[in-house]
């Protein structure tokens, strides 16, 4: 059965860690189309990775994993590449990865201040709420819970119809040069990274607070990510 996975999330939200976890639970040939550009039609124009067992695009059992970063969900579904692939698949699974806006913005701001141009931290307030409010066609993966809670990962694996729940990946996803704060320092010990405390580095930073000190973000962070605004603590 040919399966298309549409994976969405904001940059620095743990997308690639979750994708690596997902792939370890797929016992079939697969191809990953990473950071898909909305305007492209040809899959080969993306950053593409093939599994060892991948043969060709006509394999009836293959999984196609299309990863979209910093894109609005309705735009993804109208993407020419998705429309081109869709008629040839039997199953479509949509997964949106959500990290609380406080640690997400901190990671994006850290990366931006190190010279990156692809992680505009101010965009979180504009785009993240729409991901947090994704409709039921999208399975939500709350990165905060995925990172800390084995039972949550088991329930997610069941929702995604994986044959088993993969263990937490201890390697650091190398896409995007690893962690914004630690790089690849925690390779082999990824669970030790302080991914839920990144906000502390910017708690008193005026630019950071301007990006995240918003009632909408606070409400959604608490209700969706179970992560209350830490600004109340630091102020």
Buried (B, 14 or more C-beta within 10 A) or exposed (E): EBBBBBBBBBBBBBBBBBBBBBBEBBEBBBBBBBBBBBEBEEBEEBEEBEBEEBEEEEBEBBBBBBBBBBBBBEEBBEBEBBEEBEEEBEEBBBBBBBBBBBBBBBBBBBBBBEEBEEBBBBBBBEBBBEBBEBEEEBBBBBBBBBBBBEEBBEEBBEEBEBEEBBEBBEBBBEBBEBBBBBEBEBEEEBEEBEBBEBBBBBBEBEEBBEBBBBEEBBBBBEEBBEBBBBBEEEE
